[in-house]
C-alpha cells in the first residue's frame, strides 16, 4: 500500500513538473508572437503616417504651384497692358493698373512691380529728359532721374516705372542689364518670350532678412510675341518685372496645410537636372525658405522624423520642397496604442489558444472521471434511461431500466432489444424509436408499459436524437413513471369539465325564464298607471336586469375558461361606441349626480375593425363600476392611439372617476375571479367580482392588457388596450345625401342580385330600385350563371355562402367562360376578415363589401365600378329628370332604449331612415327569423351540424341588417359550430334563440309601432 501511495505521489509530482514546463513553453511562445505582432503593427502605423504626410505634402505642393502660377499671371497681365495700348504706356497708366490690382490684399507676396525700358544708346538723352519731365503722377516730375551706373553701352534696360515707388525709389534709372548675370537672364527671357528669373535670388534685409525672387517677362513692339529669334530681338521693347517675397509666397501654402506640425523648406535646384534629376537635397541646392525643416536632425535622431521631397515648377526651373515632421507629432492616440495593443493581443491570443489545447488534454482525463460519476448519477435516478443505435443495439442503459428487464446494466449494453425484451414489446418500442431516427426531431408522449405478470404503469417518455455527421446516430430515451399523476389529472379534468358544463347549463336554464320576466315586466310597465304597481314592476325589472347581468358574466367566464369565446371582426366607429355608452349609462350617472365626459383623440375619428360588442362590454363594466363607487363629479371616458404597426393600431381606453379610490394592496388583488375590494359581508357595494376578470380576459383576447391607477380618496383610473385593424368598408360618418354622381351611375343600371336569403333579397332589391336601378334576383350561383348566359348585366352582387353553388364556385365559372369573364362581380359576405377579403379577390371578384350592408357604402362601390365600365352593357339608360331629386340616407340620430337588443341607428342606416321601411323590414325579419328557427330545430333533430351552421350564417346576416345585435351574436355562435361543435352546444344556443326572439318581437313592437291617433 505504501508503495502504491508512493507511486501516486511521484506521479502527481511528475505531472506538476510537466504542467509547469508546458506552461513555461506557452509563455515563451506568446512572447515571440507578441513581439512579431508589435513589429508588424509599428510598421503599419509608420506606413499610415507616411501616407498622411504624403497627402499633406501633395496638397501643399499643389497650393505652392498654384500660387506661383497666379503671380506669373499678374506679370502677364502687366505685359498685356503694354501690348494692348496703341500709344506708349505712361507712368500714370502703369500706376493706376498696379493700384487696381490691390496687391497688398490679393497678392501679398509681391513686393514691387517694375517696368524696364530697352533704350538704344542713341536715344538715351531723349529718354532721360522725357522721364524727368513726366508729371503724370508727381506734379514736380522726376528731376533726379538719371542713368545708373553711367557709361556708354550699346543699349540699356532702364528701370522706368516702379510700383509701389516708395520701396525702390532710389532704383529709378538703374540699368539692370549692366549686371552680367541679370543681362543673361534678360536676354534669355527676350529670346524665349517666357517668364524667367532675373538673376540669383536676393537677400532682402527689410523688414527682416529673407529671400526675394525677381522674375522678368519681355515686351515686344507690335503687341505680341514674334515667332522668330531675330524678330524677337529686333522688336524687343523692354521687360516687366516682379519682386516676390519668398516667405510670403510659401507661408500661404503653409497656412493651408491640415497638419501644422509639418515643417517646410524650399530649395532651388542647383544641379539644373530638370524633371529627371533626383529629388534628394544636394550640396549645390540653395535654400530659399525654411520654417524649421531646413536643418537636418542629427544622425542619431533621424529615426524620430518622417520626411518627403516634392518638386515645384517655377516657370521652367525646379524647386525642391522638403516636408519634415516628428513621428510623435503625427501619430494619433490609436497609433501609439496600436503596437502595444498588438503585443498584448498577440501574447494573450497565443496564451488563450495554447491554454485551449492544453485544457483539451486535461479535460479528456477529467471526462473519463466524469463519465464514471454520470453513470453513478443516472443509476440513482428514479427514471428509465437508455441509448440505442440504428441497429437496435443498446449502447447505454441505467440500472433502473435494466432492473425493469430483470437484468444488470452490463448484461444489456451491447445487446439487441429483442435479446432482452419480448419480441412484440421490443418491436413496439422500436417503432417509436424509428420515428425519431426518420424525423430527427425530439418527441415527448405518454405510454403504457407492462411486463408479464405486472400491473400496467403510465410512463412519460422523452426521446431525443443524437446527431453525428448530420445524421441521427442514436436515440436517447428517458421515461418517468407518472401513473399517480395521470390519475390525478384525469380526476381534475373531469371536475373542471363538470364545473364548466354546470355553469353553462345553469346559466342557459336560468336565462330562459329571466328573459320572460324581463320582457313581461317591460310590457307591463308600458301600461301600468297605478304608482304602487309601477314601483313594484320597476323593482322587478331592475332586479331581473341585475340578475341577468350576473348570469351573463358567469356564462362569459365559463366560455373564456373553456377557450370557446371567439371574437368577431366588424367595421365600427369609435364615436358610435362612445354614444352607446352614453345612451346606456347616462341616466344611471345622472341619478347619482354624475356627468359622463368623453375625450377621444382626433386620430380615432374614423372607422376601425374589431369586436365592438366586446369593447363595449369592457367599457360598460369600467363605467358601471365608476358610477357605483362615485358620489358626485365627472367620470371621464377617454380613447387614444398608442402605436401603429402592420396595419393595426393599439388603442388605449381609460375611465377616470373621482370615487373612493383603492390602496395598493387592494389594487394588487383586482382582476382575480370572484374578488371584491371589500370582501366583508357588510360591504357597501355589491357585485360578483367577475366583471374585472372578464374584462381582463377580453382585453387579452383583443391583443391588449388592462391596468388600474388609484389611491384612497383620489379616485381611480381603469384602462385597457386593444389591437384594432384598419376599416375595410368606411361607413358614412353621419346624415348625408346620395351624391348626384352616384345617382347618375346607378340609375338605369341592370343589376343581378345573387342571394339565398329571402329577407336580404328584398332589402337589397328595394334599396337599389329606390335609386332607379333594375334588379333581378338569383337564389344561388347556378341560377345566376344561367341568367347571365341569357342577358347582359351591368353588375353582379354575389353572396358567398349559398346552397347548390356558392359565390366562389360561381365566380370561378364566370371567369372561365369567355362570354362572361368581363362581368363586374362584387362580393357581399358577413365574413369580413382580411383573409375572407383576400379569398374573394383571389377567386376573381372585383370588389368586396361586408354585411350588414351600409347602403351608402354599397352605392359608392357600385357607382365607382360602373364608372369604369362601358355604357353598352345591360340596360343602362340616361338619367331622367325625375332622377335628379336627392335621396336621403340620414337624419337625426336615433336613440334605442336597448341598443344591444335592437340598434335603432343601425336599422335606420340600412333603410335610409324611412320609418315605413324600418317597420316593414323589422317585422319581416321577425317572420323570417321565426321560419328560420323552425328550420334550425328540424336540422338539430336530424343531427345535421353543417345545415345548422348554414342557417346560423343566414340568420346572422338578416339580424345584423336590422340592428338585432344580440340575436346576430347568438346566430354567429351557431355558425361557428361548423368548426367542431356538438349537438349539445347547438341545443344550448337554440334554447337562447327562442326567448331572445320573443324579447326582440316585444321590443320592436314598442319601438316601431305607430301609436293610434287621438
Rosetta blueprint (number, residue, H / E / L):
1 X L
2 X H
3 X H
4 X H
5 X H
6 X H
7 X H
8 X H
9 X H
10 X H
11 X H
12 X H
13 X H
14 X H
15 X H
16 X H
17 X H
18 X H
19 X H
20 X H
21 X H
22 X H
23 X H
24 X H
25 X H
26 X H
27 X H
28 X H
29 X H
30 X H
31 X H
32 X H
33 X H
34 X H
35 X H
36 X H
37 X H
38 X H
39 X H
40 X H
41 X H
42 X H
43 X H
44 X H
45 X H
46 X H
47 X H
48 X H
49 X H
50 X H
51 X H
52 X H
53 X H
54 X H
55 X H
56 X H
57 X H
58 X H
59 X H
60 X H
61 X H
62 X H
63 X H
64 X H
65 X H
66 X H
67 X H
68 X H
69 X H
70 X H
71 X H
72 X H
73 X H
74 X H
75 X H
76 X H
77 X H
78 X H
79 X H
80 X H
81 X H
82 X H
83 X H
84 X H
85 X L
86 X L
87 X L
88 X L
89 X L
90 X L
91 X H
92 X H
93 X H
94 X H
95 X H
96 X H
97 X H
98 X H
99 X H
100 X H
101 X H
102 X L
103 X H
104 X H
105 X H
106 X H
107 X L
108 X L
109 X L
110 X E
111 X E
112 X E
113 X E
114 X E
115 X E
116 X E
117 X E
118 X E
119 X E
120 X E
121 X H
122 X H
123 X H
124 X H
125 X H
126 X H
127 X H
128 X H
129 X H
130 X H
131 X H
132 X H
133 X H
134 X L
135 X L
136 X L
137 X L
138 X L
139 X L
140 X L
141 X L
142 X L
143 X L
144 X L
145 X L
146 X L
147 X L
148 X E
149 X L
150 X L
151 X L
152 X L
153 X L
154 X L
155 X E
156 X E
157 X E
158 X E
159 X E
160 X E
161 X E
162 X E
163 X E
164 X L
165 X L
166 X L
167 X L
168 X L
169 X H
170 X H
171 X H
172 X L
173 X L
174 X E
175 X E
176 X H
177 X H
178 X H
179 X L
180 X H
181 X H
182 X H
183 X H
184 X H
185 X H
186 X H
187 X H
188 X H
189 X H
190 X H
191 X H
192 X H
193 X L
194 X L
195 X L
196 X E
197 X E
198 X L
199 X L
200 X L
201 X L
202 X E
203 X E
204 X E
205 X L
206 X L
207 X L
208 X L
209 X L
210 X E
211 X E
212 X E
213 X E
214 X E
215 X E
216 X E
217 X E
218 X E
219 X E
220 X E
221 X L
222 X L
223 X L
224 X L
225 X L
226 X L
227 X L
228 X L
229 X H
230 X H
231 X H
232 X H
233 X H
234 X H
235 X H
236 X E
237 X E
238 X E
239 X E
240 X E
241 X E
242 X E
243 X E
244 X E
245 X E
246 X H
247 X H
248 X H
249 X H
250 X H
251 X H
252 X H
253 X H
254 X H
255 X H
256 X L
257 X L
258 X L
259 X L
260 X L
261 X L
262 X L
263 X E
264 X E
265 X E
266 X E
267 X E
268 X E
269 X L
270 X L
271 X L
272 X L
273 X L
274 X H
275 X H
276 X H
277 X L
278 X L
279 X L
280 X L
281 X L
282 X L
283 X L
284 X L
285 X L
286 X E
287 X E
288 X E
289 X E
290 X E
291 X L
292 X L
293 X L
294 X L
295 X L
296 X L
297 X L
298 X L
299 X H
300 X H
301 X H
302 X H
303 X H
304 X H
305 X E
306 X E
307 X E
308 X E
309 X E
310 X E
311 X E
312 X E
313 X E
314 X E
315 X L
316 X L
317 X E
318 X E
319 X E
320 X E
321 X E
322 X E
323 X E
324 X E
325 X E
326 X E
327 X H
328 X H
329 X H
330 X H
331 X L
332 X L
333 X H
334 X H
335 X H
336 X H
337 X H
338 X H
339 X H
340 X H
341 X H
342 X H
343 X H
344 X H
345 X H
346 X H
347 X H
348 X H
349 X H
350 X H
351 X H
352 X H
353 X H
354 X H
355 X H
356 X H
357 X H
358 X H
359 X H
360 X H
361 X H
362 X H
363 X H
364 X H
365 X H
366 X H
367 X H
368 X H
369 X H
370 X H
371 X H
372 X H
373 X H
374 X H
375 X H
376 X H
377 X H
378 X H
379 X H
380 X H
381 X L
382 X L
383 X L
384 X E
385 X E
386 X E
387 X E
388 X E
389 X E
390 X L
391 X L
392 X L
393 X E
394 X E
395 X E
396 X E
397 X E
398 X L
399 X H
400 X H
401 X H
402 X H
403 X H
404 X H
405 X L
406 X L
407 X L
408 X L
409 X H
410 X H
411 X H
412 X H
413 X L
414 X L
415 X L
416 X E
417 X H
418 X H
419 X H
420 X H
421 X L
422 X L
423 X H
424 X H
425 X H
426 X H
427 X H
428 X H
429 X H
430 X H
431 X H
432 X H
433 X H
434 X H
435 X H
436 X H
437 X H
438 X H
439 X H
440 X L
441 X L
442 X L
443 X E
444 X E
445 X E
446 X E
447 X E
448 X E
449 X E
450 X L
451 X L
452 X L
453 X L
454 X L
455 X L
456 X L
457 X E
458 X E
459 X E
460 X E
461 X E
462 X E
463 X E
464 X E
465 X E
466 X E
467 X E
468 X E
469 X L
470 X L
471 X E
472 X E
473 X E
474 X E
475 X E
476 X E
477 X E
478 X E
479 X E
480 X E
481 X E
482 X L
483 X H
484 X H
485 X H
486 X H
487 X H
488 X H
489 X H
490 X H
491 X H
492 X H
493 X H
494 X H
495 X H
496 X H
497 X H
498 X H
499 X H
500 X H
501 X H
502 X H
503 X H
504 X H
505 X H
506 X H
507 X H
508 X H
509 X H
510 X H
511 X H
512 X H
513 X H
514 X H
515 X H
516 X H
517 X H
518 X H
519 X H
520 X H
521 X H
522 X H
523 X H
524 X H
525 X H
526 X H
527 X H
528 X L
529 X L
530 X L
531 X H
532 X H
533 X H
534 X H
535 X H
536 X H
537 X H
538 X H
539 X H
540 X H
541 X H
542 X H
543 X H
544 X H
545 X H
546 X H
547 X H
548 X H
549 X H
550 X H
551 X H
552 X H
553 X H
554 X H
555 X H
556 X H
557 X H
558 X H
559 X H
560 X H
561 X H
562 X H
563 X L
564 X L
565 X L
566 X L
567 X L
568 X L
569 X L
570 X E
571 X E
572 X E
573 X E
574 X H
575 X H
576 X H
577 X H
578 X H
579 X H
580 X H
581 X H
582 X H
583 X H
584 X H
585 X H
586 X H
587 X H
588 X H
589 X H
590 X H
591 X H
592 X L
593 X L
594 X E
595 X E
596 X E
597 X E
598 X E
599 X E
600 X E
601 X L
602 X H
603 X H
604 X H
605 X L
606 X L
607 X E
608 X E
609 X E
610 X E
611 X L
612 X H
613 X H
614 X H
615 X H
616 X H
617 X H
618 X H
619 X H
620 X H
621 X H
622 X H
623 X H
624 X H
625 X H
626 X H
627 X H
628 X H
629 X L
630 X L
631 X L
632 X L
633 X E
634 X E
635 X E
636 X E
637 X E
638 X E
639 X E
640 X E
641 X E
642 X E
643 X E
644 X E
645 X E
646 X L
647 X L
648 X E
649 X E
650 X E
651 X E
652 X E
653 X E
654 X E
655 X E
656 X E
657 X L
658 X L
659 X L
660 X L
661 X L
662 X L
663 X L
664 X H
665 X H
666 X H
667 X H
668 X H
669 X L
670 X L
671 X L
672 X L
673 X L
674 X L
675 X L
676 X L
677 X L
678 X L
679 X L
680 X L
681 X L
682 X L
683 X L
684 X L
685 X L
686 X L
687 X L
688 X L
689 X L
690 X L
691 X H
692 X H
693 X H
694 X H
695 X H
696 X H
697 X H
698 X H
699 X H
700 X H
701 X H
702 X L
703 X L
704 X L
705 X L
706 X E
707 X E
708 X E
709 X E
710 X E
711 X L
712 X L
713 X L
714 X L
715 X L
716 X E
717 X E
718 X E
719 X E
720 X E
721 X E
722 X E
723 X E
724 X E
725 X E
726 X E
727 X L
728 X L
729 X L
730 X L
731 X L
732 X L
733 X L
734 X L
735 X L
736 X L
737 X E
738 X L
739 X L
740 X H
741 X H
742 X H
743 X H
744 X H
745 X H
746 X H
747 X L
748 X L
749 X L
750 X E
751 X E
752 X E
753 X E
754 X E
755 X L
756 X L
757 X L
758 X H
759 X H
760 X H
761 X H
762 X H
763 X H
764 X H
765 X H
766 X H
767 X H
768 X H
769 X H
770 X L
771 X L
772 X L
773 X L
774 X E
775 X E
776 X E
777 X E
778 X E
779 X L
780 X L
781 X H
782 X H
783 X H
784 X H
785 X H
786 X H
787 X H
788 X H
789 X H
790 X H
791 X L
792 X L
793 X L
794 X L
795 X E
796 X E
797 X E
798 X E
799 X E
800 X L
801 X L
802 X L
803 X L
804 X L
805 X L
806 X L
807 X H
808 X H
809 X H
810 X H
811 X H
812 X H
813 X H
814 X H
815 X H
816 X H
817 X L
818 X L
819 X L
820 X L
821 X L
822 X L
823 X L
824 X L
825 X E
826 X E
827 X E
828 X E
829 X E
830 X L
831 X L
832 X L
833 X L
834 X H
835 X H
836 X H
837 X H
838 X H
839 X H
840 X H
841 X H
842 X H
843 X L
844 X L
845 X L
846 X L
847 X E
848 X E
849 X E
850 X E
851 X L
852 X L
853 X L
854 X L
855 X H
856 X H
857 X H
858 X H
859 X H
860 X H
861 X H
862 X H
863 X H
864 X H
865 X H
866 X H
867 X L
868 X L
869 X L
870 X L
871 X L
872 X L
873 X L
874 X L
875 X L
876 X L
877 X L
878 X L
879 X L
880 X L
881 X H
882 X H
883 X H
884 X H
885 X L
886 X L
887 X L
888 X E
889 X L
890 X L
891 X L
892 X L
893 X L
894 X L
895 X L
896 X L
897 X L
898 X L
899 X L
900 X L
901 X L
902 X L
903 X L
904 X H
905 X H
906 X H
907 X H
908 X H
909 X H
910 X H
911 X L
912 X L
913 X L
914 X L
915 X H
916 X H
917 X H
918 X H
919 X H
920 X H
921 X H
922 X H
923 X H
924 X H
925 X H
926 X H
927 X H
928 X H
929 X H
930 X H
931 X H
932 X H
933 X H
934 X H
935 X H
936 X H
937 X H
938 X H
939 X H
940 X H
941 X H
942 X H
943 X L
944 X L
945 X H
946 X H
947 X H
948 X H
949 X H
950 X H
951 X H
952 X H
953 X H
954 X H
955 X H
956 X H
957 X H
958 X H
959 X H
960 X H
961 X H
962 X L
963 X L
964 X L
965 X H
966 X H
967 X H
968 X H
969 X H
970 X H
971 X H
972 X H
973 X H
974 X H
975 X H
976 X H
977 X H
978 X H
979 X H
980 X L
981 X L
982 X L
983 X H
984 X H
985 X H
986 X H
987 X H
988 X H
989 X H
990 X H
991 X H
992 X H
993 X H
994 X H
995 X H
996 X H
997 X H
998 X H
999 X H
1000 X H
1001 X H
1002 X H
1003 X H
1004 X H
1005 X H
1006 X H
1007 X H
1008 X H
1009 X L
1010 X L
1011 X L
1012 X L
1013 X L
1014 X L
